[in-house]
Amino acid sequence: MPIPSPLPALFMAACLTAFAFTAHGGEPAERSAARDEMFGSTTPETVRVCRAFGRGVNLGNVLESPKNRQWGSKFEPWMIETAHTLGFDSIRLPVRWSDYAEKTAPYTIEAGFFGVVDSAVRQATELGMPIIVNVHHYEELYADPEASADRFVSLWRQIGEHFRDAPPSVVFELLNEPHDKLTPDRWNSLLPRALAAVRASNPTRAVIVGPGRWNSIGALDTLHLPDDPNLIVTVHCYDPFRFTHQGAGWVGEHSKEWVGTEWRGTEEERAELRALFETVKAWGSEHGRPMHLGEFGAFHRADMDSRVLWTRAMRDEAERAGCSWHYWELASYFGVVSPEPGHERRQGLIEALLGE
């Protein structure tokens, strides 16, 4: 069954009117109009939705954990409430749908799992926070795109139908970080099929897509977008990788050798980040699309001073390029609060993300 909208229509209209990235002071009307002209391939409504993401946070290591395992915490209401209280504007919700759907056609998603996602969507919406729902960690699709393509498309048909009556602040992201055998060319072929499955029930909802090779900025030129005026383009950035992923065991044993890598905000270091986001801005302008930074963060093994400096620099460069963003993540190894009881705030990171 579709999820009923928890917000009255008049309130939603007010939300959309205010969607022009006003959470941190907005911008003059003439500047907003000039910026809109940059996005000629995209409807004004979708541009406003992207701006409304503002400064957001991922609920990482929660619903994208493997079924019956916990990488961090199960979803609990304190998470979105904490994000809201801290001052984040929006939520990105990574979801491992593939672990909760049948393996054979029609690939039905478990009703109980839909209920868990519904609770997060409903809470964010009631708090006035846009929320992105994605497909995350579909490992079978990355490893064998041909064998998993029909199931992937079916997942999106079901997700779209389920949320067809949700407000426009609920946004879909087709796939997190295509990689491995899901090459950029294969992703370009599969993307229109998934989008068509969404459009059957959500003809104008904003949908986020990103390039292959882990949504990397360097892969933007490989992305071929369908002719659809309601697309937002996302990228992820964890550069320099030896700094952000030092000691991260899933990267490999060699990551232990990176422990102790610092990031001090030198002119050279900042210039490298700025060059990346100049590429993002230029690509968005050329293709008439609003751009979004869906993930960035530094693993807890890095020293906190470096993490704070890098995080603030990333925020500054993303915003200078006109990107809304979602930090990775709220309350785990990259998090702005501790996952332990009491949820101690990591004030340096919070200030880097949300301070003046």
C-alpha positions as CSV (number, residue, x, y, z in Angstrom):
1,M,0.0,0.0,0.0
2,P,1.3,3.5,-0.7
3,I,2.3,5.5,2.4
4,P,-0.2,8.3,3.1
5,S,1.3,11.7,3.2
6,P,1.6,12.8,6.9
7,L,1.5,16.5,6.0
8,P,-1.5,18.5,5.0
9,A,-1.4,19.8,1.4
10,L,-1.2,23.4,2.5
11,F,1.8,22.8,4.7
12,M,3.5,20.9,1.9
13,A,2.9,23.9,-0.4
14,A,4.5,26.1,2.1
15,C,7.5,23.8,2.4
16,L,8.0,23.8,-1.4
17,T,7.8,27.6,-1.5
18,A,10.5,27.7,1.1
19,F,12.6,25.1,-0.6
20,A,15.0,27.7,-2.1
21,F,17.9,26.7,0.3
22,T,16.6,29.0,3.0
23,A,17.7,27.0,6.1
24,H,20.9,29.2,6.4
25,G,19.7,32.6,5.3
26,G,18.6,32.0,1.7
27,E,19.7,34.2,-1.1
28,P,18.4,37.3,-2.9
29,A,15.6,36.7,-5.4
30,E,17.7,38.0,-8.3
31,R,20.6,35.7,-7.5
32,S,18.2,32.8,-7.2
33,A,16.7,33.5,-10.6
34,A,20.2,33.8,-12.1
35,R,21.1,30.4,-10.6
36,D,17.9,28.8,-12.0
37,E,19.0,29.8,-15.5
38,M,22.0,27.5,-15.0
39,F,19.7,24.5,-14.8
40,G,17.9,24.6,-18.1
41,S,17.6,20.8,-18.3
42,T,15.8,20.6,-14.9
43,T,12.5,21.8,-13.6
44,P,12.5,24.7,-11.1
45,E,10.7,22.4,-8.6
46,T,13.5,19.8,-8.7
47,V,16.2,22.6,-8.4
48,R,14.4,23.8,-5.2
49,V,14.2,20.2,-3.8
50,C,18.0,19.9,-4.3
51,R,18.6,23.2,-2.5
52,A,16.3,22.2,0.3
53,F,18.7,19.3,1.2
54,G,20.9,22.1,2.4
55,R,23.3,20.7,5.0
56,G,22.3,17.1,5.6
57,V,23.5,13.9,7.2
58,N,23.4,10.2,6.3
59,L,21.9,7.6,8.6
60,G,24.8,5.3,7.9
61,N,25.4,1.8,9.2
62,V,21.7,1.4,10.0
63,L,19.3,0.2,7.3
64,E,22.1,-0.7,4.8
65,S,23.6,-3.3,7.1
66,P,23.2,-6.9,6.0
67,K,20.0,-8.6,7.1
68,N,20.1,-9.9,10.7
69,R,23.4,-8.1,11.3
70,Q,24.2,-4.7,12.8
71,W,27.1,-2.7,11.7
72,G,26.1,0.2,14.0
73,S,22.6,0.5,15.3
74,K,19.1,-0.6,14.3
75,F,16.9,2.3,13.3
76,E,15.5,4.2,16.2
77,P,13.7,7.6,16.4
78,W,16.5,9.3,18.4
79,M,18.6,9.3,15.2
80,I,16.4,11.6,13.1
81,E,15.5,13.6,16.2
82,T,19.2,14.1,17.0
83,A,19.9,15.2,13.4
84,H,17.1,17.7,13.6
85,T,18.1,19.0,17.0
86,L,21.7,19.5,15.8
87,G,20.5,21.6,12.9
88,F,20.9,19.4,9.9
89,D,18.4,20.2,7.2
90,S,17.8,16.8,5.7
91,I,18.4,13.1,5.9
92,R,19.9,10.6,3.4
93,L,18.6,7.1,4.2
94,P,20.8,4.3,2.8
95,V,18.7,1.1,2.5
96,R,19.8,-2.5,1.6
97,W,16.5,-3.4,0.0
98,S,18.1,-6.4,-1.8
99,D,18.4,-8.3,1.5
100,Y,14.6,-8.0,2.1
101,A,13.2,-9.1,-1.2
102,E,12.5,-12.5,-2.7
103,K,15.2,-14.0,-4.9
104,T,12.7,-15.0,-7.6
105,A,10.1,-13.0,-9.6
106,P,8.2,-10.9,-8.7
107,Y,10.9,-10.2,-6.1
108,T,8.5,-9.0,-3.5
109,I,9.9,-6.8,-0.7
110,E,9.0,-7.8,2.8
111,A,6.1,-5.8,4.2
112,G,7.7,-5.6,7.6
113,F,10.8,-4.0,6.2
114,F,8.7,-1.4,4.3
115,G,7.3,-0.6,7.7
116,V,10.7,0.2,9.1
117,V,11.5,2.5,6.2
118,D,8.1,4.1,6.5
119,S,8.8,5.0,10.1
120,A,12.0,6.9,9.1
121,V,10.3,8.7,6.2
122,R,7.3,9.6,8.3
123,Q,9.4,11.0,11.2
124,A,11.6,13.1,8.9
125,T,8.6,14.4,7.0
126,E,6.8,15.4,10.2
127,L,9.9,17.3,11.3
128,G,10.0,19.2,7.9
129,M,13.2,17.4,6.8
130,P,13.5,16.2,3.2
131,I,14.7,12.6,3.0
132,I,16.5,10.6,0.3
133,V,15.7,6.9,0.1
134,N,18.2,5.0,-2.0
135,V,19.2,1.4,-2.9
136,H,22.5,0.8,-1.1
137,H,24.9,-2.1,-1.1
138,Y,23.2,-4.2,-3.8
139,E,26.3,-6.5,-3.9
140,E,24.7,-9.1,-6.3
141,L,24.0,-6.3,-8.8
142,Y,27.6,-5.0,-8.7
143,A,29.0,-8.5,-9.2
144,D,26.6,-9.7,-11.9
145,P,24.6,-6.8,-13.4
146,E,22.9,-9.0,-16.1
147,A,21.6,-11.6,-13.7
148,S,20.3,-9.0,-11.2
149,A,19.0,-6.3,-13.5
150,D,15.3,-7.4,-13.6
151,R,15.3,-7.7,-9.8
152,F,16.8,-4.2,-9.4
153,V,14.1,-2.8,-11.7
154,S,11.4,-4.6,-9.8
155,L,12.7,-3.2,-6.5
156,W,12.2,0.3,-7.8
157,R,8.8,-0.5,-9.3
158,Q,7.7,-1.6,-5.8
159,I,9.4,1.3,-3.9
160,G,7.9,3.8,-6.3
161,E,4.4,2.4,-6.0
162,H,4.7,2.3,-2.2
163,F,5.7,5.9,-1.9
164,R,3.6,7.3,-4.8
165,D,1.5,9.5,-2.4
166,A,4.4,10.7,-0.3
167,P,5.2,14.4,-0.4
168,P,7.8,15.8,-2.9
169,S,10.3,16.1,0.0
170,V,10.7,12.3,-0.2
171,V,13.3,11.8,-3.0
172,F,14.6,8.6,-4.6
173,E,18.2,7.8,-5.3
174,L,18.5,4.9,-7.8
175,L,21.8,3.3,-6.7
176,N,24.6,4.0,-4.4
177,E,28.1,3.8,-5.9
178,P,27.9,1.6,-9.0
179,H,31.2,-0.3,-9.3
180,D,32.9,-3.7,-10.0
181,K,31.2,-5.4,-13.0
182,L,28.6,-2.7,-13.0
183,T,30.8,-0.5,-15.3
184,P,29.9,3.0,-16.3
185,D,28.6,1.7,-19.7
186,R,26.5,-1.0,-18.1
187,W,25.2,1.5,-15.5
188,N,24.2,3.9,-18.3
189,S,22.2,1.1,-19.9
190,L,20.5,0.0,-16.7
191,L,19.7,3.5,-15.3
192,P,16.9,4.3,-17.8
193,R,15.1,1.0,-17.0
194,A,15.1,1.7,-13.2
195,L,14.0,5.3,-13.8
196,A,11.2,4.1,-16.1
197,A,10.0,1.9,-13.2
198,V,9.9,4.9,-10.9
199,R,8.2,7.1,-13.5
200,A,5.3,4.7,-13.9
201,S,4.0,5.7,-10.5
202,N,6.0,8.9,-9.8
203,P,6.1,10.9,-13.0
204,T,7.6,14.1,-11.6
205,R,9.3,13.2,-8.3
206,A,12.9,14.3,-8.0
207,V,15.3,11.3,-8.6
208,I,19.0,11.3,-7.8
209,V,21.5,9.6,-10.1
210,G,25.3,9.5,-10.0
211,P,28.1,8.2,-12.2
212,G,29.8,4.8,-12.0
213,R,33.1,4.1,-10.4
214,W,31.8,4.7,-6.9
215,N,30.0,7.9,-7.8
216,S,33.4,9.5,-8.2
217,I,33.8,13.0,-9.4
218,G,36.3,11.7,-12.0
219,A,33.6,9.5,-13.5
220,L,31.1,12.3,-14.2
221,D,32.1,12.5,-17.9
222,T,31.0,8.8,-18.3
223,L,27.5,9.5,-17.1
224,H,24.8,9.6,-19.8
225,L,21.5,11.0,-18.4
226,P,18.1,10.0,-19.7
227,D,16.0,12.9,-21.0
228,D,14.2,13.6,-17.8
229,P,13.8,17.1,-16.3
230,N,13.5,16.0,-12.7
231,L,17.0,14.6,-12.1
232,I,19.6,15.6,-9.5
233,V,23.2,14.4,-10.0
234,T,25.2,13.2,-7.0
235,V,28.9,12.6,-6.4
236,H,30.8,11.3,-3.5
237,C,34.2,12.5,-2.3
238,Y,36.6,10.9,0.1
239,D,39.8,12.5,-1.2
240,P,42.6,12.1,-0.2
241,F,41.6,8.4,0.4
242,R,44.7,7.5,2.4
243,F,43.6,10.2,4.9
244,T,39.9,9.5,5.0
245,H,40.1,5.7,5.1
246,Q,43.2,5.2,7.3
247,G,42.8,2.1,9.4
248,A,39.5,1.2,7.7
249,G,39.6,-2.6,7.7
250,W,37.1,-3.2,4.8
251,V,39.6,-1.4,2.5
252,G,42.3,-4.0,3.2
253,E,45.2,-4.6,5.4
254,H,47.2,-1.9,3.7
255,S,45.0,0.7,5.3
256,K,46.8,0.1,8.5
257,E,49.9,1.6,6.9
258,W,48.0,4.9,6.4
259,V,47.3,5.4,10.1
260,G,48.9,8.7,11.2
261,T,48.2,10.5,7.9
262,E,47.3,14.1,8.6
263,W,45.4,16.8,6.7
264,R,46.4,20.3,7.8
265,G,44.7,22.5,5.3
266,T,47.7,23.7,3.4
267,E,47.3,25.8,0.3
268,E,48.2,22.7,-1.8
269,E,45.7,20.5,0.0
270,R,42.9,23.0,-0.3
271,A,43.7,23.6,-4.0
272,E,43.2,19.9,-4.7
273,L,39.8,19.9,-3.1
274,R,38.8,23.1,-4.9
275,A,39.8,21.6,-8.3
276,L,37.5,18.7,-7.7
277,F,34.5,20.9,-7.0
278,E,35.3,23.2,-9.9
279,T,34.9,20.0,-12.0
280,V,31.5,19.3,-10.3
281,K,30.3,22.9,-10.8
282,A,31.4,22.9,-14.5
283,W,29.7,19.6,-15.2
284,G,26.5,20.7,-13.6
285,S,26.5,24.0,-15.6
286,E,27.3,22.3,-18.9
287,H,24.5,19.8,-18.4
288,G,21.9,22.0,-16.7
289,R,21.7,19.9,-13.6
290,P,21.7,20.7,-9.9
291,M,24.6,18.9,-8.2
292,H,24.7,17.2,-4.8
293,L,27.5,15.8,-2.6
294,G,25.9,12.6,-1.3
295,E,28.8,11.4,0.9
296,F,32.0,12.7,2.5
297,G,33.6,12.0,5.8
298,A,36.8,10.8,7.5
299,F,37.1,7.6,9.5
300,H,37.6,7.8,13.2
301,R,41.2,6.5,13.1
302,A,42.3,9.9,11.7
303,D,43.2,12.5,14.3
304,M,40.3,14.8,15.2
305,D,42.1,18.0,14.4
306,S,42.7,16.8,10.9
307,R,39.1,15.5,10.5
308,V,37.7,18.9,11.6
309,L,39.9,20.8,9.2
310,W,39.2,18.5,6.3
311,T,35.4,18.4,7.0
312,R,35.2,22.2,7.1
313,A,37.2,22.5,3.9
314,M,34.9,20.0,2.2
315,R,31.8,21.8,3.3
316,D,33.2,25.2,2.1
317,E,34.2,23.9,-1.3
318,A,30.9,22.0,-1.9
319,E,28.9,25.1,-1.0
320,R,31.2,27.3,-3.1
321,A,30.3,25.0,-6.0
322,G,26.6,25.3,-5.3
323,C,26.2,21.8,-3.9
324,S,23.9,20.7,-1.2
325,W,25.4,17.9,0.8
326,H,25.0,14.9,3.2
327,Y,27.8,14.1,5.5
328,W,28.7,10.5,6.1
329,E,27.4,9.9,8.8
330,L,25.4,10.5,12.0
331,A,26.4,8.0,14.7
332,S,29.0,5.4,13.8
333,Y,32.7,5.4,12.9
334,F,32.6,8.6,10.9
335,G,29.8,10.1,13.0
336,V,29.2,13.4,14.5
337,V,27.8,11.8,17.7
338,S,28.8,8.6,19.5
339,P,26.8,5.4,18.9
340,E,27.2,4.6,22.6
341,P,24.5,5.3,25.1
342,G,24.4,9.0,25.8
343,H,25.4,9.7,22.2
344,E,28.2,12.1,23.1
345,R,28.5,14.9,20.6
346,R,31.7,15.3,18.6
347,Q,31.5,19.1,18.8
348,G,34.4,19.8,16.5
349,L,32.8,18.0,13.6
350,I,29.4,19.5,14.3
351,E,30.9,23.0,14.3
352,A,32.8,22.2,11.1
353,L,29.6,21.2,9.4
354,L,27.1,23.6,10.8
355,G,28.9,26.5,12.4
356,E,29.5,29.9,11.0
